[in-house]
Amino acid sequence: MPSGKGISIVSTVRNEESHIREFLDSVSGLSEPYELIVVDAESTDRTGEIISSYRGIPDLKYIRKKCSRGEGRNIGASGANTITFYFWMVTVSFQMDSWIPTEIYCQVILI
């Protein structure tokens, strides 16, 4: 059972080439302890390439698997090392240095 401190940010993506770098940059600016789990639902654009080459997030997990958005969230959560999750859409950026989102598009789940 996960027991790590901090949070896990889980996002399911598909063909998000135009948004993924801005999303990763916004996450990399956070100061709280976190891990980012990105589940790629078999993108056909450069999404996977951009995620795989990104170096700004030390604890970035990239999983490529055919799935729905909900299945991707479950896949990401099952691989998490924390007990607190943010399920996040890549089209919404994080506000720097704060766990308060710039827009309310997330679900916070405490287990």
C-alpha positions as CSV (number, residue, x, y, z in Angstrom):
1,M,0.0,0.0,0.0
2,P,1.4,3.4,-0.9
3,S,2.6,5.4,2.1
4,G,4.8,8.2,0.7
5,K,4.3,11.8,1.7
6,G,3.3,14.4,-0.8
7,I,0.8,13.9,-3.6
8,S,0.5,12.0,-6.9
9,I,-0.6,14.0,-9.9
10,V,-2.3,11.6,-12.4
11,S,-3.2,12.6,-15.9
12,T,-4.5,10.5,-18.8
13,V,-3.6,12.0,-22.2
14,R,-4.2,11.3,-25.8
15,N,-2.8,13.5,-28.7
16,E,-2.0,16.4,-26.4
17,E,1.1,17.5,-28.3
18,S,-0.1,21.2,-28.3
19,H,-0.6,21.2,-24.5
20,I,1.7,18.7,-22.8
21,R,4.9,20.9,-22.6
22,E,3.0,23.8,-20.9
23,F,1.4,21.3,-18.5
24,L,4.8,19.7,-17.6
25,D,6.4,23.1,-17.2
26,S,3.7,24.2,-14.8
27,V,4.0,21.0,-12.7
28,S,7.8,21.3,-12.6
29,G,7.5,24.8,-10.9
30,L,5.7,23.3,-7.8
31,S,7.7,23.3,-4.6
32,E,5.6,20.7,-2.7
33,P,6.8,17.0,-2.8
34,Y,5.0,15.3,-5.7
35,E,5.2,12.6,-8.3
36,L,3.7,13.0,-11.8
37,I,2.1,9.9,-13.5
38,V,1.1,10.4,-17.1
39,V,-0.8,7.6,-18.7
40,D,-0.8,8.0,-22.5
41,A,-3.8,6.4,-24.2
42,E,-1.8,5.6,-27.3
43,S,-1.3,9.0,-28.7
44,T,-0.6,9.2,-32.5
45,D,1.2,12.6,-32.3
46,R,4.4,13.6,-30.5
47,T,2.9,13.6,-27.0
48,G,4.8,10.5,-25.9
49,E,8.1,11.8,-27.4
50,I,7.7,15.1,-25.5
51,I,6.9,13.4,-22.2
52,S,9.8,10.9,-22.6
53,S,12.3,13.6,-23.3
54,Y,11.2,16.0,-20.5
55,R,13.8,16.5,-17.8
56,G,12.2,19.1,-15.5
57,I,10.4,16.6,-13.2
58,P,12.6,14.2,-11.3
59,D,9.7,11.8,-10.3
60,L,7.9,11.5,-13.7
61,K,6.3,8.2,-14.6
62,Y,5.2,7.7,-18.2
63,I,2.9,4.8,-19.0
64,R,1.6,4.1,-22.5
65,K,-1.5,1.9,-22.6
66,K,-4.7,1.8,-24.6
67,C,-7.4,3.0,-22.2
68,S,-10.2,5.4,-21.5
69,R,-9.6,8.5,-19.4
70,G,-11.1,6.7,-16.3
71,E,-9.1,3.6,-16.9
72,G,-6.0,5.7,-17.2
73,R,-6.7,7.3,-13.8
74,N,-7.0,3.9,-12.2
75,I,-3.8,2.7,-13.9
76,G,-1.9,5.8,-12.7
77,A,-3.3,5.6,-9.2
78,S,-2.4,1.9,-8.9
79,G,1.2,2.9,-9.6
80,A,1.3,5.8,-7.2
81,N,3.7,6.0,-4.2
82,T,1.4,8.4,-2.2
83,I,-2.0,8.2,-0.7
84,T,-3.2,11.6,-2.0
85,F,-4.1,12.1,-5.6
86,Y,-4.9,14.9,-8.0
87,F,-6.5,13.7,-11.2
88,W,-5.6,16.5,-13.7
89,M,-6.4,17.5,-17.2
90,V,-3.4,18.6,-19.2
91,T,-5.2,21.6,-20.7
92,V,-5.2,23.2,-17.2
93,S,-1.9,24.5,-15.8
94,F,-0.9,24.5,-12.1
95,Q,-0.5,27.9,-10.3
96,M,3.2,28.1,-9.4
97,D,4.1,27.3,-5.8
98,S,0.6,26.5,-4.8
99,W,-1.7,23.4,-4.7
100,I,-4.6,25.7,-5.5
101,P,-5.4,25.2,-9.2
102,T,-5.8,28.2,-11.5
103,E,-9.1,26.7,-12.5
104,I,-11.2,24.1,-10.6
105,Y,-10.9,21.1,-12.9
106,C,-9.5,18.5,-10.5
107,Q,-10.8,15.9,-8.2
108,V,-8.9,15.4,-4.9
109,I,-9.2,11.9,-3.5
110,L,-7.9,10.9,-0.1
111,I,-7.6,7.3,0.6
